[in-house]
Every structure is written in structure tokens, then in C-alpha cells.
Amino acid sequence: MNAPIPAPRAILPDGRRVAAGWDLGRPGDLARFVRAAAERRGPWRAAPIVDGIEPGGRRIADDGPRSGARRAPPPTACAPRTVFSPADRRRAIGEVLDADASTVAVAMRVALDAFPDWSRRDADARAAYLDAWADALEADVDELVARCVHEAGKTLADAIADVREAVDFCRFYAAEARRLFAAPMRLPGPTGERNELSLAGRGPFACIAPWNFPVAIFVGQAAAALAAGDVVLAKPAPQTPLAAHRTVELALRAGVPPGALALLPGGAEVGDALVGARGLAGVAFTGSNATAKRIQRRLADAHDAILPLIAETGGVNAMIVDSTALPEQVTDAVVASAFRSAGQRCSALRVLALQDEIAEAQLAMIRDAMATLLPGDPADPATDLGPVIDAAARDALERHVEAMRAAGHAVERLPLPADCVHGHFVAPTIVTLDTIAQLPGERFGPILHVVRWPRDGLPALLREIAATGHGLTMGLHTRLDARIELVRREARVGNLYVNRNIVGAVVGVQPFGGEGLSGTGPKAGGPWTLHRFATERCFTENTAAAGGDVALIAGASRG
């Protein structure tokens, strides 16, 4: 008799509960989120949260221990700034009061005071807080989806996926805390000696998150650090503080101790103060390679200790298609990988490499599929592509397209609907290149670059991809097992996907992160993530000094 098929939320063999899902193809689910996005449009407010308190004294949650050494952040020198929807820059959706250097200094003092208590809690207790945070995020999905739609320009489907990933991060890292931190690992050694290896929190960790996953990555970074016994100073991207503020509110209301998690909204000045703050134990960062290098230099200059930097920095991601690939499957994978989320995923497809023999027919099918995409208001369920995040991102992408055109490369673009004129929209675009070397690095938007390769040119193509220095994601479409093994052996990338799209890594199933210019590792959502957030400690005891090895004597007597 066949074993019963597990329910969708119990599908993982490790027993972890999967985040609740919704199907926008079901009228009830669709109506729910359309209504949420229509009714919840702000105005929202974000501000620093230190020890569970905002400037002015508003407490987010009244429970949780506080001590006399802790305090609320003082009023910042910053004036409130207005947050506008990227889909319609005329529409204000809220305001944010950014932190400043004095806020960061107070937050660090609070974090240092809170660290001993948090780090000494047993793993199960810390995990329970993360499970409670996951439940709170899941229960607040309507509000969080609305904020993702209006603040980050995410479509309904992408916003739901963003929240679900945050929930999965919390539950996954809770399970990892129980697995890795519950008890020391016994190590082999001679008779009369006990050796154990354990993990412990490092201290205050700066978690600097991007705007393209304003809930998932923001929560994922913080949850990993908390699970490892660190306390967290979390800085969201300046474009998406409203979603971040809500997630921290939910964490504190779910019971996370106020001193263990601080919110510090702001721009580069806040990040610089945070990275240079005395007492810092490490940094988790997702963003550009240039910013990661600045953080690396700042850490080296500001601290005597060599602090860990966990960085994920995007990539020039390629998909290779050979003549045996299934054209319809390739088309679906290309459109999802290049244009979903308006191309604003670090894993998004940037370069499509088509074998000469099938290039024209395959490209014609991709053009036809691209022509069906509808840019527009992300709150509209008919929309396929929302806006890019801001005017600077839009202008940089438009300059790139014009530079490609001026260099003689063929450029094909969809026309934008008239109602996109007030937002930061970039038309889905295909640019034809002669070689990958003609692409000047990552271009973060809905622009697909296409190259061709000859039948015997796969080794050269792989060398050309490796020469970019990036190593985040890669796709391969083929029905030849030998070709799969060749690419798997030669590709220098963190995530290789075969015969599918290259976006949407699942927490705990497809650990995500790159190498080279694409990051330092460890991968997010993987079995080795928490090691980097923790420090290792070895304990050795001479048991013979206490009268001998009791276990050995007991075993001998039984014999």
C-alpha cells in the first residue's frame, strides 16, 4: 500500500511546516489580496526602534526585560522624509524618520547590554521566538503584501512570495538553532579526557538588507543572527523602511526581547556609522559588490578584530540553451527569469546564450511571449511587471539601453502603456550582443541580453561566463546527460538550475548564494548558514584528574 501523500504544508521531510500559500487562480484568494492592496495604501510611518521604543517614547511592545542601562533613542537630527510609490511618484504612501549617528550609538549600547542574556538562552527558547515571529508574519500577510506592493512595486504574486519566504526563513533557522546549538558535539579523544565543540553567538550583528526583498531578506538576515545567539541592529534599504518597520513591530509583539532587535532606517550615513560602531561583531549584507567592498574596507579600518562579513552581491547570470532543449520550456523559463519582478532579483537572467542552430526559432518564441507581458500598477492582478524601485534605477537602465543602441547592438523593446508615465517603469527589453564581454556588468532590471554560440563552442562559452567574475546563478536547458555533467563540473556558480527557471530559490531546499564577485557565502537558507553567524568553542577536561573515566570503569565492571 502506498504511503499517504503529505499535505502541502507538511511536504518537507525534515518536518518543518511550510509557509501558508495562496493561489491567485482561485477567485477567493485573488479577491482577498486585491482588496488588501486596494484598502491598505497608507499612510504608513517608520522610525528607529531601539529597546522596543521609538523616538518620542512610543513603545512597540510592553513585555520583555529591560534594564536601567537601556534607553530609548534620542530625537534624531533628521527631518521626516516622505515615501512615494514607485508605481506613481505623485502618490505619497507614508513617511520615515531616519536614524542618525547618535541613534546608532544608543542602539549599540542597548545591544551590548542585551547580548549576554540573549546568547545564554538555550537554543529551544531562541527558536521558539523565531517560530512565534513566523506565525505573526503569516497572520499579518494582508498588511505586509500591501506594503510590498505600494512601497517596493511588487506584483501581488511576488509580494505574497516575499512574505512566505520570510516565514520560511524564521522556521528554518529556528529548526537549525535546535539542531546546532542544543548541545555540544562530543569529539573523539583519549581515555581520561572529554572533548566537546560548541557554537555560541558572536555579539551585535549589523544586518543591512536590500529593497528588492523588503520582507524576506530583511527578516532572513535578522532571523539567522538571532538563531545563532547574536543580537541584531537591522538597517533596511532607504527605499523600503515601511515594510521593515512592520516586521520589527511583529517580532517584538511576538515576544522577541526588545534589546535583541533594533531597527535603524536610513541611508549610507547610517550604514557607515553602524559598520564602524565599537562593539560590532559582524555584518550581513545583501546589495552591490561596490557597497560590499566599502563595508569590507570600513570594517578593516574601524576595528582591531577581524570581523566576519557575510555578503551576497548579485551576478551576471547566464542561461545556456542547446539544440536539444524543449522550446516551450525554455520560453517559460526565460520570461520568468528575466522579467518577473521587473528583473529586480539578484538571481535574474541577464544573458541568454542560444546555440546557433535553434537561436532564431527560439528567440522568435521568446519575443512573442514577451509581447504578452503587461507593465502597470502592481496592485492590479492583470499586471505582469511593476516598476523599478526609483528614478535613479530607471535612469541608469535607460542609459544602458541607449549605450547599447549607440554601440550598434540590436535593441527590441515593448511599448509602455500610457498609465505608466507617472511611475518608474522600464520597458521589457532584448539586447543582442556578440559576446558576453560586451555587457558591462550587472544591469538590475527587465533587460535580457542575448548571445549565440556554435555547436562546438560550449567550453569557450563557459570560460567567457567565468571571465565576468560573477558566480551567482546559471541555467542550462538540454536533454543530454553528458552536457549536464560537463556544465556542472565547469560552472563556477553558487546555484545551477537545469531545465527550469533560475529564480525563486526555496529556503532549506535550494540554499542561495554565490561566489567570486557574487558573494562570500555561506548560502542563505542552508545547513551551514548559522556557522558564520556564530563562533566555535572547544572544551577539554582531564577526567582522570577527578579519579578516572567513570564511564570506562562502569563499562569494565559490566564486562
Secondary structure, DSSP 8 states (H G I E B T S, - for coil): -------GGG-STT---------TTSHHHHHHHHHHHHH----EEE--BBTTB-TTS-BS-S-S---TT-------S---EEEEETTEEEEEEEEE----HHHHHHHHHHHHHHHHHHHHS-HHHHHHHHHHHHHHHHHTHHHHHHHHHHHH---HHHHHHHHHHHHHHHHHHHHHHHHHHSS-EEE---TTEEEEEEEEE-SEEEEE--SSSTTHHHHHHHHHHHHTT-EEEEE--TT-HHHHHHHHHHHHHTT--GGGEEE---SHHHHHHHHT-TT--EEEEES-HHHHHHHHHHHHHH-SS---EEEE----EEEEE-TTS-HHHHHHHHHHHHHGGGG-STT-EEEEEEEHHHHHHHHHHHHHHHTT--B--TTSTT-SB---SSHHHHHHHHHHHHHHHHTT--EEE----GGGTTS-----EEEE-S-GGGS-S---SSEEEEEEE-TT-HHHHHHHHHHT-EESEEEEE-S-HHHHHHHHHH---SEEEESS-S----TTTS-B--EETTB----BTSTTHHHHHEEEEEEEEEGGGGTS-HHHHHHHHH-
